[in-house]
Amino acid sequence: MARKSKWDEYVEPRLGDVEKWARAGVEEQRICKALGVSVQTWSVYKHQHPELVEALKSGRQEALAELDAALFKRACGYDYEESDTYIRQEGKSYVVKHKRHQAPDVAAIHLLKKNWDKENWTDNPVNTDIKRAELELKQKLADDKDWVGLCALG
């Protein structure tokens, strides 16, 4: 009687869990332990089974989307409600709700601009100008070489 591999028995039926764990940020080493497979076997499975890689990628993409949304919210600022519970001397408690505002976070703005608007935002604009000039010079040299090459053919 043929023995089922650990893939068939331990991993494939739990691909949904793998995606959920990846979304939650669980390290692959911990996922291996939860599934009962070694890290080496896990690596082999990732090469042999594209659906495993897709489950990991899908979970991580969802987590990244949530992080992007949270970072964007932090960069823009937001309103929230805070509750404080107080207890009177008589033993009765009451709740006081306060509306608060979280001001935009400059570091979050900087991070978003740096990653989402690379053409117009950089830590070092002088370095960007130098790199643009260097690229233009390389393109001009490449064009000149083509021209020189055409002259040699003529």
N, C-alpha and C positions, 0 to 999 in steps of 0.2 A: 504494500500500500504506500503510495507516494505521500511524503510529508509536505504539508503546506509550508511555504516560506513565512518568515515573520512579516514580510510585506503584506501578504494576503490575510494574515491572522491579526496582526497588531496595528499596522499602519493604515492600509487602504480603508478599512471601515471607519477610521477616525480622522479622515482628511478634514472634515468639518471642524473638529476640535483643533487640528493643527492650524487652520486658518484663524480660528478664534484666538488661539494662544499667540499667534504672530501679531494679530491686531492689538492684543494686550501688551505686547512688547516682551514676551517671554523669550529668553535666549534659546537657541537651537539645542544647546547641550541639555537644558532642562526639559525641552520637549522630548528629546531622545530618552531621557530617564523616565518620563511619564509614560512613554509608549513601550518601554522595555526593550529598546534596541541600542546598540553601541553607536558611538559617534562615527566610527569607521563604516558601519553598515548604513547609517543615515546618509553618509556621503555617497556611497554606492547607489542607494535608492534615489538620491537627487539626480544622479546621472542617468539612471535607467527609467525613471518615472517622471515625465514632464508634469503630470498632474500634481505631484508633490511640490515641485518648484512653483507651479501656478498658485497653489493654496497658500504657500508662504508669501509669494509676491502680492496676492490679492489682500491678504490680511495686513501686510505692511502698508500697502497703498491706502487702505481705509484709515489706518492709524496716522499716516502722513497727512491725509486730508483733514482729519480732526485736529492735528497739530497746527496745520496751516490756518484753519478757521480760528483756533484759540489765539494764535499769534496775531492774526489780523484784528481780532476783537480787542486784544491788548494794545495793539498799535493805535487803534481808533479811539479807545476809551469806551466806557459803557456805564450804564446805571444798574444798580442792584439793590436788593432789600436785605437788611440785616435785622435780626431779632435778638433782643436781650430779654432774659427771663429773670424776674425779681421775685423775692419771697418777702411778704409782709410779716410783721411780728405775730400776727394772728395765725400764721402758717399758710395762708392762701398765697398762691403765686399769680403773677400777671405777666403778660408779654408786651413789650414795647417794640414796635417796628420802626426802623429808621430807613429812609431812602438815602442811599449813598451814590457817589459818582467816582468811578476810577478814571483818573485823568489819562490821556494817551501816554504811552511809554516810549520815550525817545529811543531806547535801545531796540525795542521791537520794531519801531519805524525804520531804524537804520538797517536792521537785519533784513526786513522785507524789501526795502529799496535795493539793497546790495544784491539780493538774490533774484528779485523779480524784474528789476530794471537795470540790468547790467550795462546797457548802452549809455545810460545817462547818469548813473550813480556809481561812485567808486570811493574807496578809502583814500586813494592817492591819485587825484586828477592829473598831476604832472606825469606820473608813471604811465597813465593811460595815453596822454598826448605823445609821449616818447614812443610807446608801442605802436600807435597809429602811424607816426612818422616813419618808424622802422618798417612797417608793413608796406607803406607807400613806396619807400625806397627799394625794397625787395621786389615789388611788382614792377617798378620802373626798370630795375636791372634785368628782370626776367624778360620784359618787353624788348629791351636793348639787345639782349642775347638772341632773341628771335630775329630781330632786324639784322644783326651781324651775321647770323646763320643764313639768312636769305641772301645777303650780299655775297657770301662765300659761294652759294650755289649758282649765282648769276654769272 
